[in-house]
Amino acid sequence: MPMFDYVRAHSIKEAIGLLSDPRYVSRLLAGGTDILVQARRAPIMFQRLVDVSRVPEMKVIERRGDEIYIGAAVTYTEILESELLNAHAACLVEASRTVGGPAIANAATLGGNIANAARCADGIPPLVCLDATAHVRGPDGARAVPVVELVSGQRQTTLQPNELITHFSFPVLPSGARSVFLKVGPRNAPTLARISVATAGALSQEGRIQFARVAPGVVFPRPQRCIEVENLLIGERPDAALCAKAGAKAAQVMIEIAGQHWSTNYDAIALRGLVARALRRTFQLEE
Ligand SMILES: Cc1cc2nc3c(=O)[nH]c(=O)nc-3n(C[C@H](O)[C@H](O)[C@H](O)COP(=O)(O)OP(=O)(O)OC[C@H]3O[C@@H](n4cnc5c(N)ncnc54)[C@H](O)[C@@H]3O)c2cc1C
């Protein structure tokens, strides 16, 4: 393991001050499950790690009015154990259940997952589905940026040097809405996503779909919702045939956006099935 300095920050202000210290090239450390693995594999590009894993302001999970706030240093285990998130962000809780094993989930944070910006990151589809905003702070102040704009590509973000994600927020879903996360991976055990999807939906009193969100993971060059699929669902009565049609549309949109490559045939079949199944579960056509 290469040598570098380590320092723990106790507040967001202190973390930004440490990151901006001109004497060191510094990087943030949260759970370390990405950055320390990367540091073992390749020459490191930093001289100091600034640990934000215990910054109290970055550990909150709370409701403020009609919005839910999740600190960037919240771990997957803390998400799983949160009553608030179980009630209002089932897709994020389900995604957290699939991350690594217990040892990884106890350390890995939502902020680290999004800042690392791997295409297979399990945190991305739920946050996109929930229409989440990332709250970012740096030496020049604070800004709010939608997660779909923060993650700009594979391992790329629009974070500026010395900026950190402090927390995420998203509007509470409409009353009666349900959300679901599903992923397929290379093995039938905790695994990185080969393809994933987060969906959310709610029915009107007449039993028609009045709210629908579909956010596939991995298959697009950058995170986005499938608005074409959502439009196809709105106003319809949910049944298995409609969910299958939505799955086929998602596969078609994927090919239009991502183009054809070696795995397109597999991806299209897997995405079609995954979206259809997630929607059947969202609208309680199956468990
Ligand atoms: C065995 C194993 C299994 C895994 N399984 C999965 C899986 O199933 N699904 C999945 O999605 N991932 C998985 N991962 C990857 C990893 O656990 C996640 O991406 C995790 O969420 C990263 O969070 P962290 O807190 O450990 O990040 P760290 O490694 O601490 O940091 C990652 C990056 O984000 C930056 N960073 C950290 N916090 C912030 C912040 N608040 N603001 C800005 N930048 C920040 C760091 O500087 C670094 O560049 C796995 C990793 C391992 C080792």
The ligand as an ORCA input file, in Angstrom:
! r2SCAN-3c Opt
* xyz 0 1
  C     -16.102     -5.946     -2.005
  C     -16.816     -4.726     -2.534
  C     -18.142     -4.856     -2.951
  C     -18.826     -3.739     -3.474
  N     -20.120     -3.904     -3.873
  C     -20.786     -2.831     -4.364
  C     -22.142     -2.974     -4.804
  O     -22.756     -4.044     -4.732
  N     -22.751     -1.861     -5.310
  C     -22.125     -0.653     -5.395
  O     -22.731      0.316     -5.851
  N     -20.841     -0.498     -4.984
  C     -20.173     -1.537     -4.481
  N     -18.865     -1.393     -4.083
  C     -18.209     -0.085     -4.248
  C     -18.257      0.813     -2.998
  O     -18.475      0.059     -1.817
  C     -19.358      1.883     -3.113
  O     -19.201      2.641     -4.272
  C     -19.399      2.797     -1.872
  O     -20.668      3.383     -1.769
  C     -18.320      3.868     -1.867
  O     -18.486      4.633     -0.692
  P     -17.280      4.923      0.307
  O     -17.844      5.714      1.419
  O     -16.570      3.665      0.680
  O     -16.382      5.819     -0.646
  P     -14.800      6.124     -0.538
  O     -14.036      4.970     -1.044
  O     -14.451      6.652      0.804
  O     -14.731      7.333     -1.602
  C     -15.043      7.099     -2.965
  C     -14.783      8.373     -3.763
  O     -15.696      9.390     -3.410
  C     -15.024     10.524     -2.867
  N     -15.897     10.986     -1.784
  C     -16.254     10.305     -0.684
  N     -17.157     11.008      0.021
  C     -17.368     12.147     -0.655
  C     -18.209     13.292     -0.444
  N     -19.034     13.404      0.613
  N     -18.183     14.293     -1.364
  C     -17.392     14.193     -2.470
  N     -16.574     13.158     -2.714
  C     -16.571     12.134     -1.819
  C     -13.658     10.038     -2.460
  O     -12.680     11.055     -2.504
  C     -13.400      8.965     -3.514
  O     -12.955      9.574     -4.708
  C     -18.164     -2.488     -3.564
  C     -16.834     -2.347     -3.106
  C     -16.163     -3.454     -2.609
  C     -14.744     -3.290     -2.136
*
